[in-house]
Amino acid sequence: MAINQKPVFQQPQAAAVTVDLPPNDVTRYTADRRFFGQPLGLATLFFTEMWERFSFYGIRPLLILFMTAALAKGGFGFDRATASSIVGIYASSVYLSSLPGGWIADRWLGLQRSVWCGGIFIALGHLSIGLSAFFARSAFFVGLVLIVIGTGLLKPNISAIVGDLYPEGGARRDAGFSIYYTGINLGAFLAPLVTGFLGERVDWHWGFASAGFGMLFGLITFRLMAPRTLGPIGLRPNGTLQEQGRVRSLSFVLLGIVVLVTVLSIVGVVRIDAVKVAENFAVIILSLALLYFGYLFFFAGLTGDEKKRVLVIIVLFAFATIFWSAFEQAPTSLNLFARDFTDRHVFGWEMPTTWLQAFNSIFVILLAPVFGILWLSLGKRNRNPSSPAKFAFGLVCAGLGFLIMVRAANLVIVGGAATRVSCWWLIMSYLFQTFGELTLSPVGLSSMTKLAPRKFVGQMMGIWFMASALGNLIAGIVGGNVDPNKLDEMPVLFQRTAISLFIAAVVCAALVIPIRRLLGASDGD
């Protein structure tokens, strides 16, 4: 539906206002304006997703700190390379699980049931991690697997419901998504403050448990409010009964495989080297992406114009992977730097390590409206940069963020392993990385929908998730190089990351004009 088309619920006749709509009429829920001029269902999704993100960003920065902490301090005593690789595998799996999660919702469970089931899996995962304090270490990893499964069911489908609240599209839909993303960043901001304090100052498992309580609050919110505020929206799957049966069977097969591998790993039949698994996983993801792009070019029956657009998507995929491989070092290398080499004292009190992770969310909340206004202003003057140009700018900003960390790491080397540098080095690094995120991430999502061939739009969104997954894996593989016993490796890591980002930015900028010519009037935007 065109975004300028008049919404179906805005009827000028007075009689339309007095009609008592049946409870299951979708218009009853989409025409609602009781939540800041938005449907009340948006409030349900806002708070559900806020608590889900609270649980995700609550546990993520704690993982590497907990796994590398000595046994005497309640941790696992893992070496940093292993712990960082586990974090990379976990984060990557979360993104990849969105692909089957969306498929299961579309063909079997429906959006609402997928969100509900996903939340249950996530809550059980946190419970399992919390109980690992009393049971075997294996309960911790079972919990991570459950969270991956749950996030795959919940994350893509709750966003899809938000879109279904606005069948008319337009500015109201954009405003609704802006409010929704504010909830995401609010949860991401609050999470490390709560879970970090409890985890680092009370007990690791209290931190993990508090993240689980967040998901529990989200589940309760969704269960109580969804029937009254969402009604039939996203309730029924799109698949036929036969398709539902096939998807259900295949889903149970996939779940069985995951359970089997997990059990074999726990009992020791299959021994897993996390670093090698991460490296091989990265190769598999990259190979799958290349095979898919090859399929599109040679076997999908695309027109010449569509193939040109897919070529641009491949370019953006490569640059997005490079960006996320740097940006997603926040819970690994930068988190370890915050713990081991950063002076976190404020007025004589030392803040928890994870509190520094909250600055990215603060910056996003404060700066997202500024960037939105900037693009609108440039657009009105016909000076809005193309997508590749914005990508190049985002890569430069991220590179500057890691260039700052090169200087901070060199200060540590000069002073020795006991040196603690100002927390402002990390804060400024996070600021520039946020500039990059706000430039590249929303533009990338928009570009996928604009450039993708019509019948492959959903799959192209999956490709975008694959770029994030691959970036997370790479960040996990390299993130363990921040170590007091290997000080010389630390500035090298940050320097290589910065150089990679700057080279990518130069190449991306050099491709702006060729891409514009390739796409013609679309200008690559």
Summary of the structure (lengths in Angstrom):
residues: 525
radius of gyration: 23.3
end to end distance: 20.7
largest distance: 78.2
contacts: 1882
relative contact order: 0.12
helix: 78%
strand: 2%
